[in-house]
C-alpha cells in the first residue's frame, strides 16, 4: 500500500478540487444509467445496469421505436457515459486512441482529444484498445487506455491531468474501467504480472493508495462500490476469488473463493448482497483443464535437459495455447515456479454464479455465500439483478433467470439469436434489453416468467453495453451510436 502527500495544486486542479469537495458533500441523487448532472457520478454498471425512468421505453427497436439520431463513430467497445446533455466515449481508428464528447440531444460531436500513447497495446482479436468506459464525477471525466494510462478532462475537453500506467504484460490488453467514489478514481488492473488496485486523487492525479494483488492472473472485471455498515468497500472480481477492499485505505476486508480462472463480468450490488457470475474454459468438473506435475512434464517435454520447458518443445495442448500468460518472465521457457503457479489456477478454478451477504471479514467463503448456481453462465456479460430476479446471458443466446434471494431457477429461454454476447444486459421500465455481438437487440418483459417481446437486427456488431437516459435508449455498435425512443401513440 502506497501513501503520498498531496502536493500544491495547479490552478485548474484547484478549481476541480473545490468542485469535488462539493460533490462529496452533496452526493449522488440519481441512477448513473438514467441521467447524470453536475455533482453526480457515473461509471460502468454503477447501478448494476438498472435505470430508473418515468418515461416508457420501446418494446422493440423496429416498428415500436423512433430513431432520434445515428452518429457514425470509429470503433470502440466503451459504453456511453452520459453527463447532463453530453455523452462521453472512447474510440480507436488508424492507430489513434481518443476520448470523444457528443451532444446528447443531436448526436453531434462536441470535442475529441487524442490519447498521447506512443504505441498501441496488444489486444484480443474480438477486443479493442478502446475498451474501458469513461467515468465521471459530474464535473470532469476520467478516460483510461491500457496503452497509456488515465487522463482527466473537464467537460469541455481541457486536459486537467494525466497519469501514465500502461501498457501491461497481457496479449489481450486491458479492459477494466475506472470508477469514482469519495473523490477517488479507482482502477483495477489484473494482468500476467504486477496486478494491482489503485486509488487516485481525482483532483490531482496523485496516488492515494495502491494495493498489490499477488497471485491474481489476468482478468478484466470493473470494480463495484458497496457501502456496508457506514464504510465503503471496493469489490473486485478476479481470478479464483471475489475480494473487497476498504475504500479509504486499500486494505483487504474480505474474500470469497470459488470464481473462474479468468473473470470479465462486473459484480452487482443489490438487495444487501453482491452478485457475480463467471465462466471460463476448463472450470467445470466435467471438462477441467489440468497440468501434470512439473517433474512429469520435464520427462515428456524437456528435450534439451535444461530443466525448463521451451515453447518449441511443446506441440499441442492447453499449456502451448496459453504459453504467453504462463511464461511470466517472458524468457521463452517455463520453469518450475511458473508451471506450478498456473497449474494451481487450473486446479482451483470454479465456474459459478454467487450471492454474498454483507458484513463479513476475512475469508467468508464458508459463512457468507448465500447461494451458488453453476449452469447457463456468461463468459463476458455482467449479471443483472432487477426486481428480485438475476438475469444471465450465455453465448448462443441462452437466458437464465434466477430468484435473487435463493438462487433457484425461475426459467431458461433462448433469445433466438445464436451469437456470442459481450454487452451486459440492462433493465428499465419493466423491460430487459440484451444486445448480441451479431447486432441483434432483444427485449424481454422483466419478471419471474419467460416472455420475449421482440428482437431487432441493427446489422452492425455490438460489444458495448447499451444505456438508458431520459426515455432514450442509447446503443453503440462498431459503426455508430444510436438514440432510440418509443414511438408516440
C-alpha positions as CSV (number, residue, x, y, z in Angstrom):
1,X,0.0,0.0,0.0
2,X,1.4,3.4,-1.0
3,X,0.6,6.7,0.6
4,X,1.8,10.0,-0.8
5,X,1.2,13.6,0.5
6,X,-0.9,15.8,-1.7
7,X,1.3,18.4,-3.5
8,X,0.3,22.0,-4.2
9,X,-2.5,22.1,-6.8
10,X,-2.2,23.7,-10.2
11,X,-4.8,26.4,-10.8
12,X,-7.0,24.1,-12.9
13,X,-6.7,21.3,-10.4
14,X,-7.5,23.6,-7.5
15,X,-10.8,24.6,-9.2
16,X,-11.6,20.9,-9.8
17,X,-10.7,20.1,-6.2
18,X,-13.3,22.6,-4.9
19,X,-15.9,21.0,-7.2
20,X,-15.0,17.6,-6.0
21,X,-15.5,18.6,-2.4
22,X,-18.9,20.0,-3.2
23,X,-19.7,16.7,-4.9
24,X,-18.7,14.7,-1.8
25,X,-20.9,16.9,0.4
26,X,-24.0,16.7,-1.9
27,X,-23.6,13.1,-3.1
28,X,-25.3,11.3,-6.0
29,X,-29.1,11.6,-6.3
30,X,-29.9,9.7,-9.5
31,X,-29.1,6.5,-11.3
32,X,-26.0,6.7,-13.4
33,X,-27.7,4.7,-16.2
34,X,-30.6,7.2,-16.2
35,X,-29.1,10.7,-16.0
36,X,-26.0,12.4,-14.6
37,X,-25.8,16.2,-14.0
38,X,-23.3,18.4,-12.1
39,X,-22.2,16.8,-8.8
40,X,-23.3,13.3,-9.7
41,X,-21.1,10.3,-10.5
42,X,-21.3,8.0,-13.5
43,X,-19.3,4.9,-14.4
44,X,-19.7,1.4,-15.9
45,X,-22.5,-0.5,-14.1
46,X,-22.8,2.0,-11.3
47,X,-26.4,0.9,-10.7
48,X,-25.8,-2.6,-11.9
49,X,-27.4,-1.9,-15.2
50,X,-30.7,-0.8,-13.8
51,X,-32.1,2.6,-14.7
52,X,-35.0,4.5,-13.1
53,X,-37.1,6.2,-15.7
54,X,-40.5,7.9,-15.7
55,X,-40.9,7.6,-19.5
56,X,-41.9,4.5,-21.4
57,X,-39.2,2.8,-23.4
58,X,-39.6,0.9,-26.7
59,X,-40.6,-2.7,-26.6
60,X,-38.8,-3.2,-29.9
61,X,-36.3,-1.2,-31.9
62,X,-38.2,-1.7,-35.2
63,X,-41.8,-0.6,-35.6
64,X,-42.1,0.4,-32.0
65,X,-39.2,2.7,-31.8
66,X,-38.2,6.1,-33.3
67,X,-34.6,6.5,-34.2
68,X,-33.8,10.0,-32.9
69,X,-30.3,10.1,-34.4
70,X,-27.4,8.0,-35.5
71,X,-23.9,9.3,-35.3
72,X,-21.1,7.4,-37.0
73,X,-18.1,6.7,-34.8
74,X,-14.8,4.9,-35.1
75,X,-14.6,1.5,-33.5
76,X,-14.5,1.1,-29.7
77,X,-16.1,-1.0,-27.0
78,X,-16.6,1.6,-24.3
79,X,-20.1,2.0,-23.1
80,X,-21.6,5.6,-23.4
81,X,-21.2,7.7,-20.3
82,X,-23.9,10.4,-20.0
83,X,-23.3,13.5,-18.0
84,X,-26.2,16.0,-18.4
85,X,-26.5,16.7,-22.1
86,X,-23.2,15.2,-23.0
87,X,-22.1,11.7,-23.9
88,X,-18.5,10.5,-23.5
89,X,-16.9,7.5,-25.2
90,X,-13.5,6.3,-26.3
91,X,-12.6,5.3,-29.9
92,X,-9.8,3.6,-31.9
93,X,-9.0,4.2,-35.5
94,X,-5.8,4.4,-37.6
95,X,-3.7,3.6,-34.6
96,X,-5.1,6.5,-32.7
97,X,-6.9,6.4,-29.4
98,X,-9.3,9.2,-28.5
99,X,-11.9,10.4,-26.0
100,X,-15.0,11.9,-27.7
101,X,-17.8,14.0,-26.4
102,X,-21.2,14.2,-28.2
103,X,-24.3,16.3,-27.7
104,X,-27.0,14.1,-26.2
105,X,-29.8,15.9,-28.0
106,X,-28.4,16.0,-31.5
107,X,-25.6,13.4,-31.5
108,X,-23.2,16.0,-32.9
109,X,-19.5,15.8,-31.8
110,X,-18.5,18.5,-29.4
111,X,-14.9,17.7,-29.0
112,X,-12.3,15.0,-29.5
113,X,-9.0,14.6,-27.6
114,X,-6.3,12.2,-28.8
115,X,-4.5,10.0,-26.2
116,X,-0.7,10.5,-26.4
117,X,0.1,6.8,-26.5
118,X,3.4,6.1,-28.1
119,X,2.3,2.6,-29.2
120,X,-0.9,0.5,-29.1
121,X,-1.1,-2.4,-26.6
122,X,-1.7,-5.9,-27.9
123,X,-5.4,-6.9,-27.7
124,X,-7.7,-9.8,-28.3
125,X,-9.0,-10.3,-31.8
126,X,-12.5,-9.5,-30.7
127,X,-11.4,-6.9,-28.3
128,X,-10.3,-3.2,-28.6
129,X,-7.7,-0.9,-27.1
130,X,-10.6,1.5,-26.5
131,X,-12.5,-0.9,-24.2
132,X,-12.7,0.9,-20.8
133,X,-15.8,3.0,-20.2
134,X,-15.3,6.7,-19.1
135,X,-16.0,7.6,-15.5
136,X,-17.3,11.0,-14.3
137,X,-17.9,12.9,-11.1
138,X,-20.3,15.2,-12.9
139,X,-17.7,17.9,-13.5
140,X,-14.8,16.0,-15.0
141,X,-14.3,12.8,-17.0
142,X,-11.7,10.1,-16.5
143,X,-10.7,8.1,-19.5
144,X,-8.4,5.0,-19.3
145,X,-6.4,3.3,-22.1
146,X,-4.2,0.3,-21.4
147,X,-1.8,1.7,-24.0
148,X,-1.2,4.8,-21.9
149,X,-3.0,5.2,-18.6
150,X,-5.5,7.6,-17.1
151,X,-6.5,11.0,-18.5
152,X,-8.7,13.6,-16.8
153,X,-10.6,16.2,-18.8
154,X,-13.1,18.8,-17.9
155,X,-16.5,18.6,-19.6
156,X,-15.2,20.9,-22.4
157,X,-12.3,18.7,-23.2
158,X,-9.5,20.6,-21.4
159,X,-6.8,18.2,-20.1
160,X,-6.5,18.7,-16.3
161,X,-4.0,15.9,-15.6
162,X,-2.8,12.5,-16.9
163,X,-1.3,9.5,-15.2
164,X,0.7,7.0,-17.3
165,X,0.2,3.4,-16.1
166,X,0.4,1.0,-19.1
167,X,1.0,-0.9,-21.2
168,X,0.8,-4.1,-19.3
169,X,2.1,-7.7,-19.8
170,X,-1.1,-9.1,-21.4
171,X,-1.5,-10.0,-25.0
172,X,-5.3,-9.5,-24.6
173,X,-4.9,-5.9,-23.5
174,X,-6.7,-4.0,-20.7
175,X,-10.4,-3.6,-20.4
176,X,-11.3,-2.9,-16.7
177,X,-12.9,0.6,-16.4
178,X,-12.3,3.3,-13.8
179,X,-14.9,4.0,-11.2
180,X,-15.4,7.0,-8.9
181,X,-16.2,7.4,-5.2
182,X,-15.4,9.9,-2.5
183,X,-13.1,12.0,-4.5
184,X,-11.1,9.0,-5.7
185,X,-10.8,7.3,-9.1
186,X,-10.5,3.6,-8.6
187,X,-8.9,1.3,-11.1
188,X,-8.2,-2.4,-11.0
189,X,-5.5,-3.9,-13.3
190,X,-5.1,-7.7,-13.2
191,X,-2.6,-8.9,-15.8
192,X,0.0,-11.6,-16.1
193,X,2.4,-9.9,-13.6
194,X,2.2,-7.0,-11.2
195,X,-1.6,-6.9,-10.7
196,X,-2.9,-4.1,-8.5
197,X,-5.8,-2.0,-7.3
198,X,-5.2,1.8,-7.2
199,X,-7.0,4.8,-5.8
200,X,-6.1,8.1,-7.4
201,X,-7.0,11.6,-6.2
202,X,-9.5,12.9,-8.7
203,X,-8.4,16.5,-8.3
204,X,-4.6,16.0,-8.8
205,X,-4.0,12.6,-10.4
206,X,-1.8,11.6,-7.4
207,X,-1.8,8.1,-5.9
208,X,-3.8,7.9,-2.7
209,X,-3.1,4.2,-2.2
210,X,-2.0,1.3,-4.2
211,X,-2.6,-2.3,-3.2
212,X,-0.7,-5.1,-4.9
213,X,-2.7,-8.2,-5.9
214,X,-0.2,-11.0,-5.9
215,X,-1.4,-14.3,-7.3
216,X,-4.2,-12.7,-9.4
217,X,-3.7,-13.6,-13.0
218,X,-5.3,-11.7,-15.9
219,X,-9.0,-10.7,-15.6
220,X,-11.0,-7.7,-16.9
221,X,-13.7,-7.0,-14.4
222,X,-14.6,-3.5,-13.3
223,X,-14.8,-2.9,-9.6
224,X,-18.1,-2.1,-7.8
225,X,-18.5,0.2,-4.7
226,X,-20.5,-1.2,-1.8
227,X,-21.4,0.7,1.4
228,X,-21.6,-1.7,4.3
229,X,-22.2,-0.6,7.9
230,X,-21.3,3.0,7.1
231,X,-18.0,2.3,5.3
232,X,-17.4,1.9,1.6
233,X,-15.8,-1.1,0.1
234,X,-14.3,-1.7,-3.4
235,X,-15.4,-5.1,-4.6
236,X,-13.2,-6.7,-7.2
237,X,-13.8,-10.0,-9.0
238,X,-10.6,-11.6,-10.2
239,X,-9.1,-15.0,-10.9
240,X,-10.4,-17.5,-8.4
241,X,-11.7,-15.0,-5.9
242,X,-14.0,-12.1,-5.1
243,X,-12.3,-9.5,-2.9
244,X,-13.4,-6.4,-1.0
245,X,-11.0,-3.6,-0.1
246,X,-11.6,-0.6,2.2
247,X,-12.1,2.5,0.0
248,X,-10.2,4.8,2.4
249,X,-7.1,2.6,2.9
250,X,-7.0,-0.1,0.3
251,X,-6.7,-2.8,2.9
252,X,-8.4,-6.2,2.4
253,X,-11.8,-6.5,4.1
254,X,-12.9,-10.0,2.9
255,X,-12.6,-12.6,0.2
256,X,-14.7,-15.3,-1.2
257,X,-13.0,-18.2,-3.1
258,X,-14.7,-20.0,-6.0
259,X,-14.5,-18.0,-9.2
260,X,-13.3,-18.9,-12.6
261,X,-9.6,-18.5,-13.7
262,X,-10.5,-15.5,-15.8
263,X,-13.2,-13.1,-14.9
264,X,-14.8,-10.5,-17.2
265,X,-18.1,-9.6,-15.6
266,X,-18.6,-6.8,-13.0
267,X,-20.1,-7.5,-9.6
268,X,-23.6,-6.3,-8.9
269,X,-24.7,-4.7,-5.6
270,X,-28.4,-5.3,-4.9
271,X,-30.7,-6.3,-2.0
272,X,-28.0,-6.3,0.6
273,X,-25.8,-8.7,-1.4
274,X,-23.1,-8.7,-4.0
275,X,-23.7,-10.9,-7.0
276,X,-21.2,-12.2,-9.5
277,X,-21.1,-14.8,-12.3
278,X,-18.0,-16.1,-14.1
279,X,-17.2,-18.8,-16.6
280,X,-14.0,-19.7,-18.3
281,X,-12.9,-22.8,-20.3
282,X,-11.8,-25.7,-18.1
283,X,-13.6,-24.6,-14.9
284,X,-16.3,-27.2,-14.9
285,X,-15.6,-30.5,-13.2
286,X,-16.7,-32.4,-16.3
287,X,-14.2,-30.7,-18.5
288,X,-11.5,-29.4,-16.2
289,X,-8.1,-28.4,-17.7
290,X,-5.2,-29.7,-15.8
291,X,-1.4,-29.7,-16.0
292,X,0.7,-32.7,-15.0
293,X,3.3,-32.4,-12.2
294,X,6.4,-30.4,-13.3
295,X,8.6,-33.4,-12.9
296,X,6.4,-35.5,-15.3
297,X,6.3,-32.6,-17.7
298,X,10.1,-32.4,-17.8
299,X,10.3,-36.1,-18.7
300,X,7.8,-35.6,-21.5
301,X,8.8,-32.3,-23.0
302,X,12.3,-31.2,-21.9
303,X,14.3,-32.3,-24.9
304,X,17.5,-30.4,-24.1
305,X,17.6,-31.3,-20.4
306,X,17.8,-27.7,-19.1
307,X,15.1,-28.3,-16.5
308,X,12.8,-25.9,-18.3
309,X,10.1,-26.3,-21.0
310,X,10.5,-24.1,-24.0
311,X,7.7,-23.2,-26.3
312,X,9.2,-25.0,-29.2
313,X,9.3,-28.2,-27.1
314,X,5.5,-28.3,-26.9
315,X,3.5,-29.5,-29.9
316,X,-0.1,-29.1,-28.6
317,X,-2.2,-28.9,-25.5
318,X,-3.6,-26.2,-23.0
319,X,-0.1,-25.1,-22.0
320,X,1.0,-24.2,-25.5
321,X,-2.2,-22.3,-26.2
322,X,-1.6,-20.2,-23.0
323,X,2.2,-20.1,-23.1
324,X,2.4,-16.3,-23.1
325,X,0.5,-15.9,-19.9
326,X,2.3,-18.8,-18.1
327,X,5.7,-17.5,-19.1
328,X,5.8,-14.8,-16.5
329,X,9.4,-13.6,-17.1
330,X,8.9,-13.8,-20.9
331,X,12.2,-15.7,-21.4
332,X,10.6,-18.3,-23.8
333,X,10.7,-21.2,-21.4
334,X,8.7,-22.3,-18.3
335,X,10.4,-23.0,-15.0
336,X,9.0,-24.9,-12.1
337,X,7.6,-21.9,-10.3
338,X,5.8,-20.7,-13.5
339,X,4.4,-24.1,-14.2
340,X,3.2,-24.7,-10.7
341,X,1.7,-21.3,-10.4
342,X,-0.6,-21.8,-13.4
343,X,-1.3,-25.4,-12.5
344,X,-2.8,-24.1,-9.3
345,X,-5.1,-21.7,-11.2
346,X,-6.4,-24.6,-13.4
347,X,-6.9,-26.8,-10.3
348,X,-8.8,-24.3,-8.2
349,X,-11.0,-22.6,-10.9
350,X,-14.7,-22.8,-10.4
351,X,-17.3,-21.6,-12.8
352,X,-20.2,-20.3,-10.8
353,X,-22.7,-17.5,-10.0
354,X,-22.7,-16.4,-6.4
355,X,-24.6,-14.2,-4.0
356,X,-22.6,-13.0,-1.0
357,X,-24.2,-11.5,2.1
358,X,-22.9,-8.2,3.6
359,X,-20.9,-8.0,6.9
360,X,-18.1,-10.5,6.6
361,X,-14.4,-10.2,7.5
362,X,-11.5,-12.3,6.3
363,X,-12.2,-15.4,4.3
364,X,-16.0,-15.6,4.3
365,X,-16.4,-18.4,1.7
366,X,-18.0,-20.8,4.2
367,X,-20.0,-18.2,6.1
368,X,-21.4,-15.5,3.8
369,X,-22.1,-17.2,0.4
370,X,-25.9,-17.2,0.3
371,X,-26.2,-19.5,-2.7
372,X,-24.3,-20.9,-5.7
373,X,-25.5,-21.7,-9.2
374,X,-23.4,-23.4,-11.9
375,X,-25.4,-23.5,-15.2
376,X,-26.1,-21.1,-18.0
377,X,-23.2,-18.9,-17.0
378,X,-22.0,-15.9,-19.1
379,X,-18.4,-15.5,-20.3
380,X,-18.2,-11.7,-20.7
381,X,-21.5,-10.1,-19.8
382,X,-22.1,-9.0,-16.2
383,X,-25.2,-10.3,-14.4
384,X,-28.3,-8.2,-14.0
385,X,-30.4,-8.1,-10.8
386,X,-33.8,-6.4,-11.3
387,X,-36.9,-6.6,-9.1
388,X,-35.6,-9.7,-7.3
389,X,-34.6,-11.6,-10.4
390,X,-31.0,-12.3,-11.5
391,X,-30.5,-12.5,-15.3
392,X,-27.6,-14.2,-17.0
393,X,-27.0,-14.3,-20.8
394,X,-24.7,-17.0,-22.2
395,X,-23.1,-17.3,-25.7
396,X,-25.6,-18.8,-28.1
397,X,-28.4,-16.8,-26.7
398,X,-29.3,-18.8,-23.6
399,X,-31.0,-16.6,-21.0
400,X,-31.2,-17.8,-17.4
401,X,-33.4,-16.1,-14.7
402,X,-32.8,-16.9,-11.0
403,X,-34.5,-15.9,-7.8
404,X,-32.0,-13.4,-6.5
405,X,-32.9,-14.3,-2.9
406,X,-32.5,-18.1,-3.2
407,X,-30.6,-18.8,-6.4
408,X,-33.5,-21.1,-7.5
409,X,-34.0,-21.4,-11.3
410,X,-37.1,-19.5,-12.5
411,X,-36.7,-20.2,-16.2
412,X,-34.3,-20.6,-19.1
413,X,-35.1,-19.5,-22.6
414,X,-33.4,-18.6,-25.8
415,X,-33.1,-15.1,-27.3
416,X,-33.5,-16.6,-30.7
417,X,-30.1,-15.2,-31.6
418,X,-27.3,-17.8,-31.9
419,X,-24.4,-15.4,-31.3
420,X,-21.8,-14.6,-28.7
421,X,-22.7,-11.9,-26.2
422,X,-20.2,-9.2,-24.9
423,X,-22.6,-6.5,-23.9
424,X,-24.2,-6.8,-20.4
425,X,-28.0,-6.9,-20.0
426,X,-29.7,-3.7,-18.8
427,X,-33.2,-3.1,-17.3
428,X,-35.6,-0.2,-17.1
429,X,-39.4,0.4,-17.4
430,X,-40.1,-3.2,-16.7
431,X,-38.0,-4.4,-19.6
432,X,-34.7,-6.2,-20.0
433,X,-32.5,-5.4,-23.0
434,X,-29.9,-7.7,-24.4
435,X,-27.5,-7.0,-27.3
436,X,-25.7,-9.7,-29.2
437,X,-22.3,-9.5,-30.7
438,X,-24.0,-10.0,-34.1
439,X,-26.0,-6.8,-33.6
440,X,-29.5,-8.0,-32.5
441,X,-31.2,-6.2,-29.6
442,X,-33.7,-8.5,-27.8
443,X,-36.3,-7.1,-25.4
444,X,-37.7,-9.2,-22.6
445,X,-40.6,-8.5,-20.3
446,X,-39.0,-8.4,-16.9
447,X,-40.5,-10.8,-14.4
448,X,-40.5,-14.3,-13.0
449,X,-41.9,-15.8,-16.1
450,X,-40.4,-16.0,-19.6
451,X,-41.7,-13.5,-22.1
452,X,-39.7,-12.3,-25.1
453,X,-41.2,-9.2,-26.6
454,X,-39.0,-8.6,-29.7
455,X,-35.7,-8.9,-31.5
456,X,-34.3,-6.4,-33.9
457,X,-31.2,-6.7,-36.0
458,X,-29.2,-3.4,-36.4
459,X,-26.9,-5.1,-38.9
460,X,-23.8,-3.9,-37.0
461,X,-21.8,-5.7,-34.4
462,X,-22.4,-4.7,-30.8
463,X,-19.9,-5.1,-28.0
464,X,-20.6,-2.0,-25.8
465,X,-23.4,-2.2,-23.2
466,X,-26.5,0.0,-24.0
467,X,-27.6,2.7,-21.6
468,X,-30.9,4.4,-20.8
469,X,-31.3,8.2,-20.1
470,X,-34.5,10.3,-20.0
471,X,-36.6,7.9,-22.1
472,X,-33.8,7.3,-24.6
473,X,-32.1,4.0,-25.3
474,X,-28.5,4.5,-26.5
475,X,-27.0,1.6,-28.4
476,X,-23.4,1.7,-29.5
477,X,-22.4,-0.5,-32.4
478,X,-19.0,-1.0,-34.1
479,X,-20.0,1.7,-36.6
480,X,-22.2,4.2,-34.7
481,X,-24.1,5.4,-31.7
482,X,-27.9,5.3,-31.8
483,X,-30.5,7.1,-29.8
484,X,-33.9,5.4,-29.8
485,X,-37.2,6.4,-28.2
486,X,-40.6,4.9,-28.0
487,X,-42.9,6.0,-30.8
488,X,-45.7,8.3,-29.7
489,X,-49.1,6.5,-29.8
